Amino acid sequence: MLEIRRASVLYPGRDGADPVEALRSIELDIEPGEFVVALGASGCGKSTLLNLIAGFLAPSSGQIRLDGAPVTGPGQDRAVVFQKHALMPWMNVIDNLSFGLKLQGVEKAERHRIAREFLELLGLEDFETSPVYMLSGGMQQRVGIGRALTADPRILLMDEPLGALDALTRERAQELILRIWEAQKKSVFLITHSVEEALFMGTKLIVMSPRPGRITHRFDLPFSRQHLSGMSGREVKASPDFIAMRETVLSIIFADEEKAA
Ligand SMILES: Nc1ncnc2c1ncn2[C@@H]1O[C@H](COP(=O)(O)OP(=O)(O)OP(=O)(O)O)[C@@H](O)[C@H]1O
């Protein structure tokens, strides 16, 4: 569905410095229903890659195609959730969820009907009319994810969406995102700094390396499906296979960081 072929990004150097090769020759496919997670040391180009997929940025060379058509800018088929959600704090949950639909000109009754379909999935059914400034950080982030979903994108792009949450809320949010992913059958591209989160959530993991930013390792992962077929999140994360994979990926990332130091 989404194909990235030999995509490179060169940022102009600041104040006469050399250009930064943020991405070199990236090859990546995101298939329907796939959950792709990007992991890697700071500066390896994860956000640049997300911006390319979102269409916020054009590659310096190479191609990005969605169903065969070149991606030339942002579009409704791709929705982005950032760590710092851009919610309207004074507006209530249902109006925040349906804000994108309002911008598209969908009339109020219809946009509230669409948004209500997500309230239960998000665990927010009792908060429809609560202003979002009164909600906890975890609930606000769920509203942010829900707002991206109401636009019915084909690919949900998430840049470290759970980074600001405490450990327990973060684990719950991971499980909720997996349930949403399963129910909505979206493709997901998620950036995280947490190896555990990456392994738990993804069906496909890419590990990236900096200077120049490139994909150095790829893994297919079984853990999210194990959770969705009934194992608790804790059980999955404590299993010997999960721990072994965590050590493998951590050693790759530590080796990169040592090289960079
Ligand atoms: N607008 C820009 N102009 C110049 N250089 C940039 C620009 N944006 C990013 N870079 C550089 O490109 C490289 C990749 O940055 P990017 O933000 O994509 O990495 P990242 O893996 O998302 O990092 P982090 O994990 O710290 O968010 C870094 O060296 C960064 O300093």
The ligand as an SDF file (V2000), in Angstrom:
LIG
                    3D

 31 33  0  0  0  0  0  0  0  0999 V2000
   14.9570   21.2000    9.8460 N   0  0  0  0  0  0  0  0  0  0  0  0
   16.1740   20.6510   10.0120 C   0  0  0  0  0  0  0  0  0  0  0  0
   17.2970   21.2630    9.5560 N   0  0  0  0  0  0  0  0  0  0  0  0
   18.5220   20.7030    9.6980 C   0  0  0  0  0  0  0  0  0  0  0  0
   18.7390   19.5160   10.3060 N   0  0  0  0  0  0  0  0  0  0  0  0
   17.6580   18.8640   10.7930 C   0  0  0  0  0  0  0  0  0  0  0  0
   16.3210   19.3930   10.6790 C   0  0  0  0  0  0  0  0  0  0  0  0
   15.4640   18.5220   11.2580 N   0  0  0  0  0  0  0  0  0  0  0  0
   16.2150   17.4840   11.7080 C   0  0  0  0  0  0  0  0  0  0  0  0
   17.5270   17.6870   11.4320 N   0  0  0  0  0  0  0  0  0  0  0  0
   18.6560   16.7740   11.7100 C   0  0  0  0  0  0  0  0  0  0  0  0
   18.3750   15.5700   10.9970 O   0  0  0  0  0  0  0  0  0  0  0  0
   18.7190   14.4190   11.7910 C   0  0  0  0  0  0  0  0  0  0  0  0
   17.4990   13.5470   11.9830 C   0  0  0  0  0  0  0  0  0  0  0  0
   16.5480   14.2450   12.7970 O   0  0  0  0  0  0  0  0  0  0  0  0
   15.1630   13.5990   13.2850 P   0  0  0  0  0  0  0  0  0  0  0  0
   14.4750   14.6050   14.1410 O   0  0  0  0  0  0  0  0  0  0  0  0
   14.4380   13.0560   12.1210 O   0  0  0  0  0  0  0  0  0  0  0  0
   15.6880   12.3780   14.1790 O   0  0  0  0  0  0  0  0  0  0  0  0
   14.9290   11.5220   15.3000 P   0  0  0  0  0  0  0  0  0  0  0  0
   15.4460   10.1330   15.1690 O   0  0  0  0  0  0  0  0  0  0  0  0
   13.4720   11.7330   15.1860 O   0  0  0  0  0  0  0  0  0  0  0  0
   15.4820   12.1830   16.6240 O   0  0  0  0  0  0  0  0  0  0  0  0
   14.8090   12.1990   18.1000 P   0  0  0  0  0  0  0  0  0  0  0  0
   14.7080   10.7780   18.5150 O   0  0  0  0  0  0  0  0  0  0  0  0
   15.8180   12.9720   18.8940 O   0  0  0  0  0  0  0  0  0  0  0  0
   13.4860   12.8920   17.9520 O   0  0  0  0  0  0  0  0  0  0  0  0
   19.3290   14.9600   13.0840 C   0  0  0  0  0  0  0  0  0  0  0  0
   20.7080   15.0160   12.9420 O   0  0  0  0  0  0  0  0  0  0  0  0
   18.7250   16.3590   13.1830 C   0  0  0  0  0  0  0  0  0  0  0  0
   19.5860   17.2190   13.8980 O   0  0  0  0  0  0  0  0  0  0  0  0
  1  2  1  0
  2  3  1  0
  2  7  2  0
  3  4  2  0
  4  5  1  0
  5  6  2  0
  6  7  1  0
  6 10  1  0
  7  8  1  0
  8  9  2  0
  9 10  1  0
 10 11  1  0
 11 12  1  0
 11 30  1  0
 12 13  1  0
 13 14  1  0
 13 28  1  0
 14 15  1  0
 15 16  1  0
 16 17  2  0
 16 18  1  0
 16 19  1  0
 19 20  1  0
 20 21  2  0
 20 22  1  0
 20 23  1  0
 23 24  1  0
 24 25  2  0
 24 26  1  0
 24 27  1  0
 28 29  1  0
 28 30  1  0
 30 31  1  0
M  END
$$$$
